[in-house]
Amino acid sequence: MRVLMIAHGHPSLIKGGGEIAAYQLFKELRERGIDAYLLAATREDALQHGGTPFSMLRPHEILFHGQMRDYFNLSPDSLRVVWHDFRQLLAQLQPDAIHFHHILHLGTQFIREAARYRANAGKPVRLIFTLHEYLPICANDGQMVMFDSNELCTEASPTRCAYCLKLRPPRPRTPEELFLRERLIRAAFSLIDHFIAPSAFLRQTYQRWGLSQPISVIDNGLPPMQPLAPRPLQPGQPRARFAYLGQINRYKGVQILLEAIGFLEPKLREQVQIDIHGCGLVDQDEALQQQIEALRQRYPSQLHIHGRYDRDELGRLFNEIDTLVLPSIWWENSPLVLQEAKGYGRPMICSDIGGMQEKVTDGVDGLRFSRGSAASLARAMQRAADPELWEQLRKGIKAPDSIQITAEQVLGLYTEASPGA
Amino acid sequence: MALFPGKTLNPLDTAIASFGNGEAAKVDRCVRVGNLALISGWTTAAPDIAIRGTFFSQRYPREDVEREIGPAGSGFLKACHLPGPARHLDLQLRVGRQRYRSRIEISDDPAIIEALGIEQQALLPELWAAAQQILPETATALSQVFRLTMPAAAGGEPLVVNEKTAAAEHQPAMPLKAESQTPPSAAAAIDEIIQIGQSGFLVVGWCITTEPATAKLLLTFHPQAEVDLLDDAYRVARPDLVDALGPMIRTQAAQAGFLSYVRSPSEQAPLNLSVRFELEGSSIEMPPLPTVKRFDHPIDATHELLKHFHPGGQEMLTLLDHQLGPAIANLPFRHSGDTQSELIRFGEAPAEPKVSLIVPLYGRYDFVEFQLSQFANDPDFHTAVDLIYVLDDPRLSEGFRDCCAAVAPIYEVPFSALLSRDHLGYAGANNLGVAQARADLLILLNSDVIPSQSGWVTAMLERFQAHPDCGALGVRLLYPDDALQHDGMLFKRLPSLGNLWINDHPGKGLPAMPVDPEQALVPVAAATAACLMLRKADLLSIGGLDEGYIIGDFEDSDLCLALRQQGKRSYVARDVQLYHLERQSQALFADRNWRDKITVYNCWRHSRKWDALISQLCAAEAL
């Protein structure tokens, strides 16, 4: 069986949850003897050959150098790369399953081309799509958070979306433009055989949006991790080391974690240590940067902002902390970092919304707090700092789905008969 | 009676007679001293002012005039004998061979007399000497009034009458400060002449008469033919003239302007245009006329014509009926019958299509991909539909060709691209497409109409064929927010628009009410052509879509009415629903105001054409 895995990026070049998930699955399939290929989009022009949009990163790992300026409609600059180059790629590889993880940096038209291949392949071909966030529904970076107010959004409509985006750069969008965007994406999505959602919340959201095909909830499995021993404590010391790991942007809510320091009881406030690992802060708007800088100056001994980290450092990072905090103000899908925390045996505190809340069971393997509330987060941190409760939560952690489980479930979809076949 | 052609009067030319060729004259003061009238002012080189009884006329350099209009301008002082206690003085202005007359008021105001004395100090001794020659007692009065100390030996200076006739070339007179308001008794000007194809011209100008009189502006053109521009002209207010000519003409200004559509009797472009101004037997030639404006494209001509048009009220109809309407109708718009086009086919079209679907494009073609992305999922478009995109915008030909070539291999919906060499407007573009249509049934579709689901073409087909009397079948159209955009149209009179008939969309913007599938096919007065099915033979039998509507509007109801005249009815299938992004196409016109005026023109045309039938249909409805 030959599988073509299509992703919007390659984790060797860019570290995002969706990219990593696609890559892990690709690697696992190859481990199992499946002839899997990865097609990963990249914006690194410098790596490109002349006269072809493709290049190779490693054997079976193909880079696609497309240009997409129309992020709004998710359309590539040139359609020729679709009906000429991508068509050639499909003809050459002859995959039995084409598994999309995104259409960002690719285009809705790639799905249609894949469907065309399916129609003419002379054999059963499955089109699978793993949904990673809400970009097809939401033109505000797929966050389903109102652009201006950061309020959560539960439903898209041309009118509502135009209202939300009216101040969004580079320009406001009319309801008509949003309608056309939606129609274009829906028309392409209607060609997919089977969708995968890593969280039940994501499935529910897409069902509400009107996806009529089956959507299986399959979490993004990770290679097995070894749970770490608890960090040794001096007697009477609290579990006061918290960390945030991931991208830093306003939707991730890092500023809420920092503000929470001020709401801690004085004793814990003295002892608390908060590590922020991740990059992206410099790309954020000035208001957020200033807010974080002000808090850093206010709590110089408690707050440590580090830069980017590599995945192979994760063990070391988790070893130094007690509890992982994920204070996102957007819904999230199935954050990899929660699975990593589970894998390394560290309790979690996360916002009580969307895809993340279903990955953390309050009082069992972690705590949830009221989304966006620094005071509520501080209360959760106060509780988690109690070594007794912390130990109870740690024991409540179940090993996350492994990549093997994910691969088995996905393989089932690849070989499932088409509804029409 | 006085005549005074004021050619290029502008609001600042207070009390200046300006002759259009750069010549101008102005009377500053006219005062009485004993039985004399003293007149001061200035002229450019050519004009001369003649007054009966003049015994003294002297020109002198005037710094202020030179500063404003150049060295050709100079001041004058004239004196004439007043036979009796006259209150007015009649002047004759001479410019070359032309003679103009005007009447000015004689002032007895001591302050003005004194001001004239101070201004003319240098000339007063000469004036006194001249007066001494013929009217000794008047000379005494002059010396008293102006407290002159006269030289003992007054020289007998001859009268100087300036006889300069050469027209000097210089800038038009600039305004000088007016100190007496001396409005002309009658004045007229031709502001603009716009060529209307080969059919004639639209002449724009103004004419006022301060006394009740019938003025005529006789336009002569080749071959010898004379038309009175004021006869049946549309009169408009010209408040700007009040500033130019003074408040006395305030009442006349309300009707001073005119628009006159002059039909040329000959096929030849008229060669020599001239206008004669006639008033109660007096008659003068108007100064050289402005250059006739000609436009390469009739659309530009309508732009120019509609500058003079302000929609609203009953008066609007007079203008449309007699001047603007016929003028626009006679512009040489290109029609589909005499335009060339290029046909490019993409993909393999169905051999025996059931429906030819025609989509005209203007201003943008990005909708093509959006539509194809929907059509691609619809089996009808691979088996039954002959899809024809008509680009009615030669500016976009190159980009459109590239766009078609780029999207066709992705969506694999067979279609034809028809590129018109001219911009024809909505009707012309569709007619061009119809000429290529291979099926007996047509659907006219806007590019900003997006289906809500597949199978809509077959659904329309079934409903159309179920009713033998069906001539045109529309559908329910929704805005992207699911508000109703079109559910059938009806005709209504619009009082604010001269009571013309407009196409009303009942329920527009409101929730689309659920329909009983059994009663989903509704007879309507008319249906929009944003999505409309009809027989090709029917359309051809009424001569295609009427290309007399400018750009696009009302062709659809026109079509429905024409079919109705043949006994074929219009229906709307309310259970077939598509989306219509109406606003997207309206945003294409930068000049909304002009576009609105075009709509009014089309509305007027439609109302005039179909008034009887619409009235009859509405009466039948009311019963």
Interface residues (C-beta under 8 A of the other chain):
Chain A: S75 S78 L79 R80 V82 W83 H84 T108 Q109 R112 E113 R116 S157 P158 T159 T174 P175 E176 L178 F179 L180 R183 L184 A187 A188 S190 L191
Chain B: E369 F370 S373 Q374 A376 N377 A406 V407 P409 I410 Y411 E412 D448 I450 Y479 P480 D481 Y579 L581 R583 Q584
